[in-house]
Amino acid sequence: MFLRAFLLLLLFSCGVAQAALFSDSETREQLEALRTKVQEMEARMQRTEEVLMGQALIELHTQAENLKMEMGKLRGQIEVLEDENRTLRKQQKDFYLDLDNRLRQVEPGSTGIPASEAGIPASPLESPVADTRDGKGAVAKKSVVILQLPDTVQRGRYDAAYASVKNGDYSGAITGFENFLAQYPQSALAPSAAYWIGNAYYALRDFDKAIAAQQRLISTYPDSPKIPDGLLNMASSQIEIGQKAAARKTLENLITTYPGTEAAMKAKQRLGSLK
C-alpha cells in the first residue's frame, strides 16, 4: 500500500509538472504572437507616417510651384502695365509737342512765322471786333482784348512753364502759367498759357478745373486760335466726368464754329464714338 501511495503521488506530480509546462508554452506562444502583432503595428505606423510625410511634401511642393506660377504671371502683368505706361507717357508727350508746335505757328513772334501770316496784326495786337446792330441799327462793339507781342522775358517765362508740361510736372506747369497770366494778361502768349493750364489739369485728372480753365480761355480770349483745342479738351473732360450731353454739345459747337480745323476733325471722330 505504501508503494501504491508512492506511485499515485509520483503520477500526480508528473501531471502537475506537465500542466505547468503546457501552460508556460501557451503563454510564450501568446507573448510571441503579441510581439509579432506589435511589430506589425509599428511597421504599419511607420509606413503610414512615411506616406503622410510624402503627401505633405508633395502638397507643399505643389503649393510652392503654384505660387511661383502666380508670381510669374504677376511679374508679366507688371511688365505689361509698365510698358503700357511708358507708351502712354510717350504718346502724351508726343501729343503735347505736336500740339505745341501747331499752336506756336499761330503765336505772334514765333520763329520763322511772322505775326501777320498768323492772321494777327502787328503789335499792339487786338482781337477782331465783331459788329452787332441793335433794333435801331446802332453799331455796338464787344469788348476788345489788346494783346502785345511778347518780349524776351515773357517768352522765357512761358517756355519755362511749358518745359514743366513736357517733363510731366503738371502742378509746376499750372503754377508757372498762372503766374504768367497774372503778370502778363495782355501778352500774345496769354491765351496759350490759359489753354495749357486746362490741359495740365486734365493730365492731373482734375476735370472740373480743366473745364473751368478752358472756359476762362474762351471768355477772356474769345478770338484766340487756341479756342478749338480748348473746346476739344473741355469735351474730353466732360466725357471723363460722365457729362456726355454737355460733351456732345461742346463737340457740335466746335465743329460748327471752327470747321476745317484739326480740332474739328478730331471732334467729329469723338462725336461718332460718343454714345
C-alpha positions in Angstrom: 0.0 0.0 0.0 2.9 2.3 0.7 4.2 1.6 -2.8 0.8 2.3 -4.3 0.6 5.6 -2.4 4.1 6.4 -3.7 3.1 5.7 -7.3 0.0 7.7 -7.1 1.9 10.6 -5.6 4.5 10.3 -8.4 1.8 10.2 -11.1 0.1 13.2 -9.6 3.4 15.2 -9.5 4.1 14.4 -13.2 0.6 15.6 -14.2 1.1 18.9 -12.3 4.5 19.4 -13.9 3.2 18.6 -17.4 0.3 21.0 -16.9 2.7 23.7 -15.7 4.9 23.0 -18.8 1.9 23.2 -21.1 0.7 26.4 -19.5 4.1 28.1 -19.9 4.3 27.1 -23.6 0.9 28.6 -24.3 1.9 31.8 -22.5 5.1 32.0 -24.6 3.2 31.5 -27.7 0.7 34.2 -26.8 3.6 36.6 -25.9 5.3 35.8 -29.2 2.0 36.4 -31.0 1.6 39.8 -29.2 5.2 40.8 -30.0 4.6 39.9 -33.6 1.4 42.0 -33.7 3.1 44.9 -32.0 6.0 44.8 -34.5 3.5 44.6 -37.4 1.6 47.6 -36.0 4.8 49.6 -35.5 5.8 48.8 -39.1 2.3 49.8 -40.4 2.5 53.1 -38.4 6.0 53.8 -39.8 4.8 53.2 -43.3 1.7 55.4 -42.7 3.9 58.2 -41.3 6.2 57.9 -44.4 3.2 58.1 -46.7 1.7 61.1 -44.8 5.0 62.9 -44.8 5.4 62.2 -48.5 2.0 63.5 -49.3 2.6 66.7 -47.2 5.9 67.3 -49.0 4.1 66.8 -52.3 1.4 69.2 -51.3 3.9 71.8 -50.2 5.9 71.4 -53.4 2.7 71.8 -55.4 1.7 74.9 -53.5 5.2 76.3 -54.0 5.1 75.7 -57.7 1.6 77.3 -57.9 2.9 80.3 -56.1 5.9 80.5 -58.4 3.5 80.4 -61.4 1.3 83.1 -59.9 4.3 85.3 -59.2 5.5 84.8 -62.7 2.1 85.9 -64.1 2.1 88.9 -61.8 5.5 89.9 -62.9 4.4 89.6 -66.5 1.3 91.7 -65.9 3.5 94.3 -64.1 5.9 94.4 -67.1 3.0 94.8 -69.5 1.5 97.6 -67.4 4.9 99.4 -67.1 5.3 99.1 -70.9 1.9 100.4 -71.5 2.5 103.3 -69.1 5.8 104.1 -70.9 4.0 104.0 -74.2 1.1 106.2 -72.9 3.6 108.7 -71.5 5.5 108.8 -74.7 2.3 109.3 -76.7 1.2 112.0 -74.3 4.5 113.8 -74.6 4.5 113.5 -78.4 0.9 114.8 -78.4 1.9 117.8 -76.3 4.9 118.5 -78.5 2.9 118.2 -81.7 0.1 120.4 -80.3 2.6 123.0 -79.1 4.2 123.1 -82.5 0.9 123.7 -84.1 0.0 126.4 -81.5 3.3 128.1 -81.9 2.6 128.5 -85.6 -0.2 130.9 -84.8 1.6 132.7 -81.9 3.0 136.1 -82.7 6.7 136.2 -82.6 7.1 132.5 -83.4 10.4 131.6 -85.1 10.0 131.7 -88.9 6.4 132.8 -88.9 5.6 136.5 -88.9 2.7 137.6 -86.9 0.9 138.9 -90.0 1.0 135.4 -91.5 -0.6 134.0 -88.4 -3.6 136.2 -89.0 -2.7 138.7 -86.2 -1.9 142.3 -86.9 1.3 143.9 -85.8 1.9 145.0 -82.2 -0.1 146.0 -80.3 -2.3 143.1 -81.0 -6.0 143.4 -81.0 -8.5 140.7 -81.3 -11.0 141.2 -84.2 -14.1 143.2 -83.3 -17.5 141.8 -84.2 -20.1 144.4 -85.0 -23.6 143.8 -83.9 -26.6 146.1 -84.5 -29.4 146.7 -82.1 -33.0 147.3 -83.1 -32.3 150.9 -84.0 -29.5 150.0 -86.3 -26.8 151.4 -84.0 -23.5 149.5 -84.1 -22.4 148.0 -80.8 -18.9 146.6 -80.3 -17.9 143.9 -78.0 -15.0 144.4 -75.6 -11.6 144.5 -77.3 -8.8 142.4 -75.9 -5.4 144.1 -76.6 -2.6 141.6 -77.0 1.1 142.7 -77.0 3.9 140.9 -78.7 6.0 139.0 -76.0 9.4 140.3 -75.2 12.4 138.1 -74.3 11.4 137.9 -70.6 7.9 136.8 -71.3 9.0 134.2 -73.8 11.5 132.8 -71.3 8.9 132.5 -68.5 6.4 131.0 -70.9 8.9 128.4 -72.1 9.9 127.6 -68.5 6.3 126.8 -67.7 5.9 124.8 -70.8 9.0 122.8 -70.0 7.2 121.6 -66.9 4.5 120.3 -69.1 6.9 118.3 -71.2 8.6 116.9 -68.1 5.3 115.8 -66.6 5.4 118.3 -63.8 1.8 119.4 -64.3 1.4 121.1 -60.9 4.5 123.1 -61.6 3.2 124.0 -65.1 -0.1 125.3 -63.6 1.8 127.5 -61.2 4.1 128.8 -63.9 1.3 129.6 -66.3 -0.9 131.1 -63.6 2.0 133.4 -62.6 2.5 134.3 -66.3 -1.2 135.2 -66.7 -1.1 137.3 -63.5 1.9 139.3 -64.8 1.2 139.4 -68.5 -2.6 139.1 -69.0 -2.4 141.0 -72.3 0.6 139.1 -73.7 0.0 137.4 -77.0 1.2 134.2 -75.2 -1.6 134.6 -72.6 -4.2 132.5 -74.5 -1.7 129.7 -74.9 -0.9 129.9 -71.2 -4.6 129.7 -70.3 -5.0 126.7 -72.6 -2.1 124.8 -71.1 -3.5 125.4 -67.6 -6.6 123.5 -68.6 -4.6 120.8 -70.3 -2.4 120.3 -67.2 -5.4 120.0 -65.0 -6.7 117.3 -67.4 -3.4 115.4 -67.1 -3.8 115.6 -63.3 -7.4 114.2 -63.8 -8.9 117.2 -62.2 -11.5 117.5 -64.9 -13.7 120.1 -63.2 -10.8 122.5 -63.0 -9.8 121.6 -66.6 -13.2 122.6 -67.8 -13.1 125.9 -65.7 -9.7 126.7 -67.2 -10.8 126.3 -70.8 -14.0 128.3 -70.1 -11.7 131.1 -68.8 -9.7 130.9 -72.0 -12.9 131.1 -74.1 -14.4 134.0 -72.2 -11.1 136.0 -71.8 -9.7 135.5 -75.3 -12.7 134.6 -77.5 -10.9 135.1 -80.8 -7.8 133.2 -79.9 -6.8 130.3 -82.3 -6.4 128.2 -79.2 -10.2 128.1 -78.7 -10.8 125.0 -80.9 -8.2 122.9 -78.9 -9.6 124.3 -75.7 -13.1 123.2 -76.7 -11.8 119.7 -77.6 -10.1 119.5 -74.2 -13.2 120.6 -72.5 -15.3 118.0 -74.2 -12.8 115.3 -73.2 -13.0 116.5 -69.6 -16.8 116.4 -69.7 -16.7 112.8 -71.0 -14.5 111.8 -68.2 -16.9 113.0 -65.5 -19.9 111.5 -67.3 -21.4 114.7 -68.8 -22.0 113.1 -72.2 -24.8 115.5 -73.2 -22.6 118.5 -72.4 -19.7 117.0 -74.2 -21.8 116.3 -77.3 -23.0 120.0 -77.3 -19.4 121.2 -76.9 -18.2 119.0 -79.8 -21.0 120.1 -82.0 -20.3 123.7 -81.2 -16.6 123.1 -82.1 -17.5 121.5 -85.4 -19.9 124.3 -86.4 -17.9 127.3 -85.2 -14.4 126.1 -86.3 -14.9 123.9 -89.4 -11.8 122.8 -91.2 -9.6 122.9 -88.1 -7.8 119.8 -86.9 -9.6 120.0 -83.6 -12.9 119.9 -85.5 -11.8 116.8 -87.4 -11.0 115.1 -84.0 -14.3 116.3 -82.7 -16.1 114.5 -85.5 -14.4 111.3 -84.6 -15.2 111.6 -80.9 -18.7 112.6 -81.7 -19.2 109.5 -83.7 -17.9 107.3 -80.9 -19.8 109.1 -78.2 -22.9 107.1 -77.2 
